[in-house]
């Protein structure tokens, strides 16, 4: 099997836990606004939003968001005003009702 090296490509992984009480509203808004904007972003490709299998936390639902971005465009992506405003709006609407953490992975092979 031939391995292809993806020099300078990041895989962004953000994992969420969403309170059961706001889950439907949060996931609808997140999909409708943020994921849509990610898919339209010139910096982002291969967007995947998935439910994490298993009962990891009885207080909420677990989801993960992954997408690829070129390392050279990472700073521009992080400064994208539209994406920042959408996330701030979602954060404000659901303050203290969901949590997330981000891992940036450098792709070695695919």
C-alpha positions as CSV (number, residue, x, y, z in Angstrom):
1,X,0.0,0.0,0.0
2,X,1.4,3.4,-1.0
3,X,1.3,6.1,1.7
4,X,0.9,9.7,0.6
5,X,2.5,12.4,2.8
6,X,0.3,15.4,3.5
7,X,2.9,18.0,4.4
8,X,1.4,21.0,6.0
9,X,-2.1,19.8,6.4
10,X,-3.9,20.0,9.7
11,X,-6.8,17.9,10.9
12,X,-8.8,19.9,13.4
13,X,-10.8,17.9,15.9
14,X,-13.3,19.6,18.2
15,X,-15.1,17.4,20.7
16,X,-18.3,18.7,22.4
17,X,-20.5,17.7,25.3
18,X,-24.0,19.2,25.0
19,X,-26.4,19.4,27.9
20,X,-29.5,17.2,27.2
21,X,-31.8,20.1,28.0
22,X,-30.5,22.2,25.1
23,X,-29.3,19.5,22.8
24,X,-31.9,19.8,20.0
25,X,-31.7,23.6,19.8
26,X,-27.9,23.6,20.0
27,X,-27.3,21.0,17.4
28,X,-29.8,22.6,15.0
29,X,-28.2,26.0,15.3
30,X,-24.7,24.6,15.1
31,X,-25.4,22.7,11.9
32,X,-27.4,25.5,10.3
33,X,-25.0,28.2,11.0
34,X,-21.5,27.1,11.9
35,X,-21.1,23.9,9.9
36,X,-22.7,25.6,6.9
37,X,-20.2,28.4,7.2
38,X,-17.3,26.0,7.6
39,X,-18.3,24.2,4.4
40,X,-18.5,27.5,2.6
41,X,-15.1,28.7,3.9
42,X,-12.3,28.8,1.3
43,X,-9.9,27.5,4.0
44,X,-11.7,24.3,5.1
45,X,-12.3,21.0,3.5
46,X,-13.6,17.5,4.4
47,X,-16.0,18.6,7.2
48,X,-17.4,15.7,9.3
49,X,-19.7,16.1,12.2
50,X,-20.3,12.9,14.2
51,X,-22.0,11.5,17.3
52,X,-19.4,10.0,19.6
53,X,-20.5,6.4,20.4
54,X,-20.9,5.2,24.0
55,X,-22.2,6.7,27.2
56,X,-19.3,8.9,28.1
57,X,-21.2,11.4,30.2
58,X,-24.7,11.1,31.7
59,X,-25.1,14.9,31.7
60,X,-24.9,15.4,27.9
61,X,-24.5,14.2,24.4
62,X,-21.0,13.9,22.9
63,X,-20.3,15.0,19.3
64,X,-17.1,15.6,17.3
65,X,-16.3,17.9,14.5
66,X,-13.3,17.3,12.2
67,X,-12.1,19.1,9.1
68,X,-8.8,19.7,7.2
69,X,-7.0,22.9,6.6
70,X,-3.7,23.8,5.1
71,X,-1.1,24.9,7.7
72,X,-0.3,28.0,5.6
73,X,-3.9,29.2,5.9
74,X,-4.4,28.3,9.6
75,X,-3.9,31.9,10.9
76,X,-6.3,33.3,8.3
77,X,-8.8,30.7,9.3
78,X,-8.5,31.6,13.0
79,X,-9.0,35.2,12.2
80,X,-12.1,34.7,9.9
81,X,-14.6,37.2,11.3
82,X,-17.7,35.5,10.0
83,X,-16.8,32.2,11.7
84,X,-15.8,34.0,14.9
85,X,-19.0,35.9,15.1
86,X,-21.1,32.7,14.5
87,X,-19.3,30.9,17.3
88,X,-19.6,33.8,19.6
89,X,-23.3,34.0,19.0
90,X,-23.7,30.2,19.6
91,X,-21.6,30.5,22.8
92,X,-23.7,33.4,24.0
93,X,-27.0,31.6,23.3
94,X,-26.0,28.5,25.1
95,X,-23.6,29.8,27.7
96,X,-22.5,27.2,30.3
97,X,-24.7,24.5,28.6
98,X,-22.0,22.9,26.4
99,X,-18.3,22.5,26.5
100,X,-15.7,21.7,23.9
101,X,-12.0,21.2,23.4
102,X,-9.9,21.4,20.2
103,X,-7.0,19.3,19.1
104,X,-4.9,20.3,16.1
105,X,-3.3,17.3,14.4
106,X,-0.7,17.4,11.7
107,X,-1.6,14.8,9.1
108,X,1.2,12.4,8.3
109,X,-0.4,9.9,6.0
110,X,-3.8,9.2,4.6
